[in-house]
Amino acid sequence: MLTQVSFGQNTASKEILGQIFEQSTSVEGVNIINNTTQIATISDVNGMFSIVVKEGDVLVFSAVNLEGVRYRITADDLILNSLKIKMAAKEVELKEVIVNENANITAENLGIIPYGQKKYTPAERKVYTATSTSVDKVLNMISGRTTMLKKEVNVEKKEALFRKIEYLFEENYYTDRLKIPVADIKGFQLYCVDDAEFAVSLNTKNKTMSMFLITDLARRYLIILENEK
């Protein structure tokens, strides 16, 4: 009986934290995949990540700027609840460089656009056009068009945040860890991107902060769901 209990504990899945180290290049955006379960995640700007594993699982670490690493999870890793992964920068052989004598000919150099001009998204460009002259500005404010265009910019930004949060966490993270029902995951994701602090963590790719904030957001969202019953 004791043997069976011990075996069951060793093979239980568990979410653990980890950090990737490499001093000469970026450790952000490293792909980490559990070769056994095919669960995947990515590291944040500090090399931090979290992933569900059990003893014996093999994690595969890969990035365009780093040599790949395979790491087998041990019982000690599960006890410590953390991993320290050292990776090495890839030595990139430079291809032959062909000097283009016309390389300095740009739209800015030709005077087509001013130097350092801000690049706009489609929705931001509409707002700029609608408010770029005093006459246009007054007419568009009266018609309400400027307000509508600014709403388009906000919608565009929220759509971008929504795409990021969809990529950041697996479905079982919401259901198993945060206790969000499957049918309410999309609604919860929209609720999260409306939170200013959480939006900043997504835009800065700080997954550790996102994981910290989303726990409290889940608690508050579950209360909302409970009150709606």
N, C-alpha and C positions, 0 to 999 in steps of 0.2 A: 504493500500500500504506500509506504513512504517513497519508494522508488517511482511509483506512478505519479504521485503528487509533485515530486521534484522535477520530473520530466515535463509535466504540464506547465510548470512555472517557467522553465527554460525556453519552451517553445511559444509562449504567449507573446503576441505582438504588442509593441509599445512605441509611443512617439518619443524620440530623443532629439536633443539639440546638438549641433555641431558647428565647427568653424574651420575654414580653409585658410592656410597660411602660405604666402609666397611674397617675398619682399620686393622683387624687381618688376612686378607687373600686377595688373588688376585681378582681384579675386571676385569681382562682381559678375553675376550672370553665369556662373558655372552650373552646368546641368548635372543633376544628381538623380540617378534612377536605381531603384531597388530591382535587381535582376530577377528576383524570385517573384515579386508581386506586380512588377511593372509600375509601381507608384513612383512618380517623378516630382521633383521640385527644383528650384534654382536658388543660388546664394545671393545675399544682398550685398551692398557696397562694402561691408566689413567682412564678407566671407561667411556670414552666419546663415544657417539653414536649419530646418527641422524636417524629420521624415519618420514614418512608421516602419519599424523593423522588428525582427525577432532573431534569436541566436542562430547563426549559420547563414543568414541572408548575406548576399554579396552586393555592395553598393558600387556603382560605376560613376566616376567623376570625369567630366570631359568639358573642354572649352577650346576655342580656336587658338588661344594664346598660351595654353598650358598642356603639358604632357598628361595623357590619361592615367588615371589611378583606379585600381580595383581594391576594395577593402571588405574583408569578411567580418561580420559582427560577432563579437565574443560575449560570453556571459558577463565579463567585467564591464564591457561597454554599456550593457543594460543596467547594471548596478549603479555605475557612475552617472548614467543618463546624459552623457556628453561624449563627443568625438573631437579629436584634434587631427586634422588631415593636412599633411604637407604635400604640396604640389610643386612641380618645377616648370619654369617658363620654357616655352618651345624656342629652339634656335631656328629662326626663319631665314632661309637663304633668299637674298634679294635677286629678283630677275633683272635682266639687262634693262637699263634705263635709257629710253630714247628721248632726247631733248627736242621739244616742240618749239620752234622759233616763234610760233604764234600763240604760245601759252599765255602771254600777258594781255591778249586781246579779249576783253570781257565787256559785258554790257555797261559796267561801271566806267571802265577806261574809255569807252566810246562815247560816254556822256548820255547814254540812253536812260540810265537810272542813277540817282545820286549815290555817292559812297556811303556804305553803312546803313542803307535803307532797310527798315524792318520788313521781315517776311511775314505775310499775313495768311491765315487759313481762309478758305472760301467765305465762311460766315463773318470773320473779322474784316475781310476786304469789303463786304457789303456795308458794314457799319461805318468804315472809314469813308467810303464813297458817299454815303448818305449824310455825313456830317462834315465833309471836307471844306465846304464853302458856307458862308453865312446865310445866303438865300436858301440853299438846299437844306441847311440845318433847321431853319425856321419852318419851312414847308413840311419837312419830314416829321418834325416834332408835333406840328398841328395835326397831321394825318395819322400820327401814331406809328408810322413806319419804323422810326428809329427804335422805339421800344420793342417792336416785333423782331427787328434784326438783332438787338442785344439779347433777346430771349433765345434766338437761334445760336448765338455764340455760347451761351450757357448750356444749351442742349448738346452742342458739339463737344464741349469740354466734359460733360457728364458721360456722354457716349464713350469717349476715350478712356475715362476712369473705369467705366463698366467693363470694357474690354480687358483692362489690366487686372481687375479683381477676378474676372472669370479665369484668367490664366494662372493666377497666383495660388489658388487653393483647389484641391480635389473635392469632389462631392462628399466623400466620406469624412472630410475634415469638418464640414458643416453639420452633418448628421450625427457623427460619433462624438466629436469633441465639443461642438457648440450646441448640440441638441436642437438644431433647426430642422423642422420637418422638410422632407424632399420637396413637397409642393410649394413651400414658402421660401426656398433658397433664392430665387430670382428677386422676389420682393425684398428679402433681407439685403441682397447685394446693392439694390437701388437705395435702400435705407442707409447703407454704409457710405456710399459715394456722396451722399448729401451732407455727411459730417466733415467739416472743414479740416479738422486735425487728421482724420483718416485719409482724406484726399491728399494732404501734403505728404503723408508717409508713402502713398502709392506713387506720387509724382517723383519722389526722391528715391524710389526703389528700396526703401528701408523696410524689409520684410519683418525684421524683428519687432519694430515699432508697430507695424500693421497687425501682427499677431497679438501684441499686447492690447492694442486698442479694440480689435474686433471682438475680444472676449467680453468686454463691458458692453459693446454695442449689441452683442447677441443677448446678453442678460436683459437689456432694456427692450429689445425687440420681442423677446418671449413674453414679457409683461404686456406689451401691446396686443399680441396675439391672444393672450389669456383674457384680456378685457373685452376683446371683440366677440368672444363666445357668448 
